[in-house]
Amino acid sequence: MSSPTPDRSQARRTALWWALLAVAWLLVLGLAPLAGAAEISLPRALGFGVPEGEFNPDAQILFHSRLPRVLFALVAGGLLALSGAVYQAILRNDLADPYVLGVSGGAGFGALLVLTLAPAAVVAFLLPAAAFAIAAAAVLLIYGMSRWRGPHTPPATFLLAGITLNLLFGAGILLTQYLSDPYQTFRMIRWLMGGVDVGSYRVVAFVAGVGGAASLVIVWRARHLDLLSLGEQTAHHLGVPVASTRRLALFGASLVAAVVVAYAGPIGFVGLIVPHLLRLVVGPDNRVLLVACLLGGGVFLALCDTLARTVLAPTELPVGVVTAFTGAPFFLWLLFRKV
């Protein structure tokens, strides 16, 4: 009997990893909503043993608080991880993450302006809109400057411009906090720590719809991203439309990251950690890696949120704190590994 060809062996290995990640995704979806400061009974939450018409606190906690939170964490984590993988491919920098082009700083500055200036009645509506708008404007500004420099702007230019914009937005954030009253400052700090407690299936559906559409377009061009990571000249000689591929990937990844940050706040390190970890097991092929990131990133963020809800129960930690404690050592390892 002949051994399987390398292509068939790789396809089986890819299918196995995708299946394992999908099973992990489903397990987290089924089990994470049951964990929290308040104990709930799954049978009671499903209506067993509860008289008809009687208030059911277990069902209220499960279906109106925890389930949308876990669903949003699964969606947001996957989108952030995919965005990080795309940035690392187009910028050819292992330390790139979704906020490298000013997405995080812009969204934070926009959100804080709303918390400071907007009437309380419209904050819930204006906050994600302003966060998304300024994050998108930051990316458009960087892309416009790159077009002014020419069609072959080096990836390092995007990286440095993003870092500079984040510093500028950071100064605006500090100034806004300094000019705010203590109550506003507390709300700002809490939002900047990140969180997935959206409490609405509509938000989950909206983020999943917008992010999913952008992700499909990016995955469709994944082969071009593989070739682009070899260098622009090499990719051009292999028939890749370099300018359009980079533009599509840049705006797609930024849209994905911005729509998540608009509702969740700046949750760091998901887009840095997950792509690297998955690249170690599924390989560098973006056609495989991007799908794995959508699954693995969601699992990672949902597990971090579950830890945030339970480790100091009944006190809940912001999930951004947990991802930062996890991500900072990993970032340092990556940094010194390159020295």
C-alpha positions in Angstrom: 0.0 0.0 0.0 1.4 3.4 -1.0 1.8 6.1 1.6 -0.4 9.2 1.2 1.0 12.0 -0.9 2.3 15.1 0.9 -0.7 17.2 -0.3 -3.2 14.7 1.0 -1.3 14.3 4.3 -1.3 18.1 4.7 -5.0 18.3 3.9 -5.8 15.7 6.5 -3.7 17.5 9.1 -5.4 20.8 8.3 -8.9 19.2 8.5 -7.9 17.6 11.9 -6.8 21.0 13.4 -9.9 22.7 12.1 -12.1 20.0 13.6 -10.3 20.2 16.9 -10.7 24.0 17.0 -14.3 23.8 16.0 -15.0 21.2 18.8 -13.2 23.5 21.3 -15.3 26.5 20.1 -18.5 24.5 20.6 -17.4 23.2 24.0 -16.6 26.8 25.2 -20.0 28.0 23.9 -21.8 25.2 25.8 -19.8 25.4 29.1 -18.6 28.9 29.6 -22.1 30.4 30.1 -22.5 28.1 33.1 -19.5 29.6 34.9 -19.8 32.8 37.0 -20.2 34.3 40.4 -23.8 33.2 40.7 -24.5 29.4 40.4 -27.2 28.5 38.0 -29.0 25.2 37.2 -29.1 24.3 33.5 -32.3 22.3 33.8 -34.0 25.2 35.6 -32.7 27.7 33.1 -34.2 25.5 30.4 -37.5 25.6 32.2 -37.6 22.2 33.9 -39.2 22.2 37.3 -40.2 25.9 37.0 -44.0 26.6 37.2 -45.3 28.4 34.1 -45.3 32.1 34.5 -42.9 32.2 37.4 -39.9 34.4 37.2 -36.8 32.2 36.4 -33.6 33.9 37.5 -31.5 31.0 36.1 -32.9 31.6 32.6 -32.4 35.3 33.0 -28.8 35.0 33.9 -28.0 32.4 31.3 -29.8 33.7 28.2 -29.8 37.5 28.9 -26.4 37.9 30.5 -23.9 35.1 30.0 -24.8 33.6 26.6 -24.6 36.9 24.6 -21.4 37.7 26.5 -19.8 34.4 25.6 -21.0 34.6 22.0 -19.6 38.1 21.6 -16.2 36.9 23.1 -16.1 34.0 20.6 -16.9 36.4 17.7 -14.6 39.3 18.8 -11.7 37.1 19.7 -11.8 35.3 16.3 -12.0 38.6 14.4 -9.1 40.2 16.4 -6.9 37.1 15.8 -7.7 37.1 12.1 -6.9 40.8 11.9 -3.6 40.3 13.7 -2.6 37.5 11.3 -3.4 39.8 8.3 -1.3 42.7 9.7 1.6 40.4 10.3 1.4 39.2 6.7 1.2 42.5 5.0 3.6 44.3 7.2 6.0 41.3 7.4 6.5 42.0 11.1 5.9 39.3 13.7 5.1 41.9 16.4 2.2 43.6 14.4 -1.2 43.4 15.9 -4.7 44.8 15.1 -4.0 48.2 16.7 -0.7 48.9 14.9 -2.3 51.5 12.5 -3.9 53.6 15.2 -7.1 51.6 15.4 -6.9 51.2 19.2 -5.9 54.7 20.0 -8.4 56.2 17.6 -11.3 54.2 19.0 -10.3 55.0 22.5 -10.1 58.7 21.8 -13.5 58.7 20.0 -15.2 56.8 22.9 -13.8 59.1 25.5 -14.9 62.2 23.7 -18.5 60.8 23.7 -18.2 59.9 27.4 -17.1 63.5 28.2 -19.3 65.6 25.9 -22.4 63.6 24.9 -25.7 63.6 27.0 -26.2 60.4 29.0 -29.3 59.4 27.0 -27.3 59.0 23.7 -24.0 57.7 25.0 -24.9 54.0 24.3 -25.6 54.8 20.6 -22.9 57.4 20.0 -20.0 55.6 21.7 -19.5 52.7 19.3 -20.2 55.0 16.3 -17.6 57.6 17.4 -15.0 54.9 18.3 -15.5 53.2 14.9 -15.4 56.5 13.0 -12.1 57.8 14.4 -10.5 54.4 14.2 -11.4 54.2 10.5 -10.3 57.8 9.9 -6.9 56.9 11.4 -6.4 54.1 8.9 -7.6 56.3 6.0 -5.1 58.9 7.0 -2.2 56.5 7.0 -3.3 55.0 3.7 -3.6 58.5 2.2 -0.1 59.4 3.3 1.2 56.2 1.8 -0.4 57.0 -1.5 1.2 60.4 -1.4 4.6 58.8 -1.0 4.1 56.5 -3.9 2.7 53.0 -4.7 5.6 51.1 -3.1 5.6 52.4 0.4 7.7 50.2 2.7 5.7 48.2 5.3 7.9 49.8 8.0 6.4 53.2 7.1 2.9 51.9 7.9 4.1 50.5 11.2 5.9 53.7 12.3 2.9 55.9 11.2 0.6 53.7 13.2 2.7 53.9 16.3 2.9 57.7 16.0 -0.8 58.0 15.6 -1.4 55.8 18.7 0.9 58.1 20.7 -1.0 61.2 19.4 -4.3 59.6 20.3 -2.9 58.6 23.7 -2.0 62.2 24.4 -5.6 63.1 23.5 -6.9 60.4 25.9 -4.8 61.7 28.8 -5.9 65.3 28.2 -9.6 64.2 28.0 -9.2 62.3 31.3 -7.4 65.3 32.9 -10.3 67.7 32.0 -13.0 65.3 33.2 -14.7 64.9 36.6 -13.9 61.8 38.7 -17.0 59.9 37.6 -16.3 60.4 34.0 -12.7 59.5 34.5 -13.7 56.2 36.1 -16.0 55.3 33.2 -13.2 56.1 30.8 -10.6 53.9 32.5 -13.1 51.1 32.7 -13.9 51.3 29.0 -10.2 51.4 28.1 -9.7 48.1 29.9 -11.9 46.4 27.5 -14.9 44.2 28.0 -17.3 41.8 26.2 -20.4 42.2 28.4 -22.5 43.6 25.6 -25.8 42.2 26.9 -27.4 42.2 23.4 -27.8 39.6 20.7 -28.2 42.5 18.2 -24.7 43.7 18.8 -23.4 40.1 18.5 -25.2 39.7 15.2 -24.0 43.1 13.9 -20.4 42.5 14.7 -20.5 38.9 13.4 -22.2 40.1 10.2 -19.8 43.0 9.4 -16.7 41.1 10.6 -17.7 37.9 8.9 -18.3 39.6 5.5 -14.9 41.3 5.7 -13.2 38.0 6.8 -14.6 36.1 3.8 -13.1 38.7 1.4 -9.7 38.4 3.2 -9.7 34.6 3.3 -10.6 34.6 -0.4 -7.3 36.5 -1.1 -5.3 34.5 1.4 -3.0 32.9 -1.2 -2.0 36.4 -2.3 -1.1 37.3 1.3 1.2 34.2 1.4 3.0 35.5 -1.7 3.1 39.1 -0.4 4.8 38.0 2.7 7.8 36.9 0.5 8.3 40.5 -0.5 6.6 42.9 -2.9 9.0 42.3 -5.9 8.7 38.6 -5.6 4.9 38.7 -5.3 4.7 41.0 -8.3 6.8 38.6 -10.4 4.5 35.8 -9.4 1.4 37.7 -10.7 0.0 39.2 -7.5 -1.6 42.6 -7.8 0.4 44.0 -5.0 -1.2 47.4 -4.5 -4.8 46.1 -4.6 -4.0 43.1 -2.4 -2.3 45.3 0.2 -5.2 47.8 0.1 -7.9 45.1 0.4 -6.1 43.4 3.3 -5.3 46.7 5.1 -8.9 48.0 5.0 -10.4 44.6 5.6 -8.3 43.9 8.7 -8.8 47.5 10.0 -12.6 47.2 9.5 -12.6 44.0 11.4 -10.6 45.3 14.3 -12.4 48.7 14.4 -15.9 47.1 14.6 -14.8 44.9 17.5 -13.0 47.8 19.4 -16.1 50.0 18.9 -18.1 47.7 21.1 -15.5 45.9 23.3 -13.0 48.6 23.8 -9.2 48.0 23.3 -8.6 44.4 24.2 -4.9 43.9 23.7 -2.7 41.0 22.7 -5.4 38.7 21.2 -4.2 39.6 17.7 -0.6 39.1 18.7 -0.7 35.8 20.7 -3.2 33.7 18.8 -1.8 33.9 15.3 1.7 33.0 16.5 0.5 30.1 18.6 -1.6 28.7 15.7 1.1 29.3 13.2 3.2 26.9 15.3 0.7 24.1 14.8 -1.1 24.7 11.5 1.8 26.3 9.6 2.2 29.6 7.9 -0.3 29.0 5.0 -2.8 31.9 5.4 -5.6 29.8 3.8 -5.4 27.5 6.8 -4.2 30.0 9.4 -6.9 32.6 8.9 -9.7 30.1 9.4 -7.9 28.7 12.5 -7.6 32.2 13.9 -11.4 32.8 13.6 -11.9 29.7 15.8 -8.9 29.8 18.1 -9.1 33.5 18.7 -12.7 33.1 19.9 -11.8 30.2 22.2 -8.9 32.2 23.7 -10.9 35.3 24.4 -13.9 33.4 25.8 -11.6 31.5 28.1 -10.0 34.7 29.3 -13.4 36.2 29.9 -14.5 33.2 31.9 -11.4 33.5 34.0 -12.1 37.2 34.5 -15.6 36.4 35.7 -14.6 33.6 38.2 -11.0 34.1 39.5 -12.0 36.8 42.0 -15.8 36.1 42.2 -18.0 37.9 43.0 -15.7 40.6 41.7 -15.3 40.6 37.9 -12.1 41.6 36.3 -12.0 43.5 32.9 -11.1 40.9 30.3 -8.5 43.3 28.9 -6.5 42.9 32.1 -6.5 39.1 31.8 -5.4 39.2 28.1 -2.7 41.8 29.0 -1.3 39.6 31.8 -1.2 36.7 29.4 0.1 38.6 26.4 2.8 40.8 28.0 5.2 37.8 28.7 4.5 36.4 25.3 5.3 39.8 23.7 8.6 39.9 25.5 9.5 36.4 24.4 8.8 37.3 20.8 10.8 40.5 21.1 14.0 38.9 22.6 13.6 35.9 20.3 14.2 38.2 17.4 17.3 39.9 18.9 
